[in-house]
């Protein structure tokens, strides 16, 4: 609910009730202060109370960044945490004609496909009727069931007999680990309306008080937890070839092409080692190991809560300018919080940690409770005074979750201080 609307509605309803119930103005009373005839007052002030207790639970969840297609899906791109196998297709230059006849001043490209699974590219230029043809490359042809575009990260990914490359994707699920969040004090503002109902003796009076307050909710924790490590692995055949050195990086790879006339073409000779574009279906494994995952994370609860309260207040004047008041009554808290989780999985043998996507959820709850205040009062003049004291509130707890992680947010019993200005009318 919009806080301005909530504040306006509360102020209007309380004002209408108290002003309707107004009694005759009382005469000046030395015992009750220099402006005892005023029946109504409004208070504005600050508050600082103990923050909510938060327990973060079921931590250590890092899902797969993207699903890995099964072998039955055929030739599609598959991205793992230690490599990638990209679906291949014929290149543009593989589709050039084998022979060309450029017009004067024109340059055309051509391609000749050999019986050895490779193709050569040429550039032909017509200079005033003389056609000059130059070889520009010697490349590996596309072959169905294989790909020239792939990468692996470590020589340890070779299978036992060196016939294939093992690609793996890692994820983590929680083993139930949790932390208590760091508790932070909460500052805020408050507004009250008060209506004097009557006197209880020479120096005592009773009032009805209603008000609204706003405070923040903030808790954060970071650390490392152990979780279940899930390893999904597929093996891609090298088709009898030797795996390229891992230091070469992503395939395809190229070297300098030396032509018969000893001229050279940079990156004109393809040295790619193609790999099977579909994994061996029988090689697929998914293995969970409890407690094997090390997950580092930052978990945060951030939000605010509105307090609406109403109850009786008893006041006594020690002198005409100084007094004490005490009130107790019913309260309700409307709380709204965001839960944000950032977690990173470290796996032995991987070059870099697996950073999970940040996840956030929002929730709003209404919590019943009660409050109590004890204040010291100083009346500066007929209409203006100041107050300061202690405040106590009791509310229940609520639960919030994000991506399987939980948080228990307990406003509980909170005590603090408040103070501000009061205006009689």
ABEGO torsion letter per residue (X at the ends): XBAAAAAAAAAAAAAAAAAAABBBBBBBBAAAEABAABABBBBBBBBBBBBBBBBBBGBGBBBBABBBBBAAAEBBBBBBAAEBBBBBBBBAAAABBABBBBBBGBBBBBBBBBAAGBBBBBBBBBBGGBBBBBBABBBBBBBBGBBABBBBABAAABBAAGABBBBBBBBBBBAGBBBBBBBBBBBBBBBBBBBBAEBAEAABBBBBBBBBBBBBBBBBBBEBBBBBBBBBBBBBBAGGBBBBBAAAEBOBBBBBBBBAAGBBBBGABBABBBBBABBBAAABBBBBBBGABBBBBBBBBBEBBBBBBBEBBBBBBABAABBBBBBBBBBBBBBBBBBBBBBBBBBBGBABBBBBBBBBBBBBBBBBBBBBBBBBBBBABAABBBBBEBBBBBBBBBBBBBGGBBBBBBAEBBBBBBBEBBBBX
